[in-house]
Amino acid sequence: MPQFAVLIHVSDSAHAPDATPEELKECDDDYEALVASGRMSLAYALTPKEFAKTVRRSGSVEGVHRPDGDIVAGFYVIEAADIDEAARLARNNPAVLAGGAVEIRPVHSGGMVVAS
């Protein structure tokens, strides 16, 4: 089955190092529902933008590439028959429900790298 990356776009990540289980409950519930569906193969929540560093050819700067707009707060990979089914699976993401967005893109190639 084809794989799709779901990139979560919001003003900032809820996953601060000191975030409480109560603060993350909505995200965790969505994650658990996708795991239970058998469609999710990978998921990562990213920390808030204050912990980011952007690297350019001219050097590194503190913060995210787009400090004035939404950032990628996390991503996951799901399996779906097509991009429309992937969109249906992702529509209940807490970011979408809170007014943010998810971007869904077909995975071209890659995978987990396991060091030997």
Secondary structure, DSSP 8 states (H G I E B T S, - for coil): --EEEEEEEESS-S--TT--HHHHHHHHHHHHHHHHHT-EEEEEE---GGG-EEEETTEEEES-S-TTS-EEEEEEEEE-SSHHHHHHHHTT-HHHHTT-EEEEEE--S-------
